[in-house]
Amino acid sequence: MTYHRHLKRISLAVVLLLGASMANAACYADYKAKRDNPLRLHYGVMEVSQGACNAPARAEREVRARLSSAGWELLNVMSVFDDGGLERRRGSAAEFFLRY
């Protein structure tokens, strides 16, 4: 095998590995929700499907469905983000950090 063919195979392997790791990257949404009688509000963070990272409407549907099943009403999805924004939201979300 020539040096160039070997280099091409290594390059292809690196590209495939990077693509696989990016496809497995986690996706999160932070949101605000409420409950009535008595009024309760909370800010939270939840993991959403990878497809929701590039589709805010899909992220909103996922968050709304999970919160609804727990008796909460979604007020709004504030943002959708990857692992890079997760830790800085932990303190603000407190008990609702990755709860749902």
Secondary structure, 3 states (H helix, E strand, C coil): CCHHHHHHHHHHHHHHHHHHHHHCCCEEEEEEEEECCCCEEEEEEEEECHHHHHCHHHHHHHHHHHHHHCCCEEEEEEEEECHHHCHHHHHHHHHHECCC
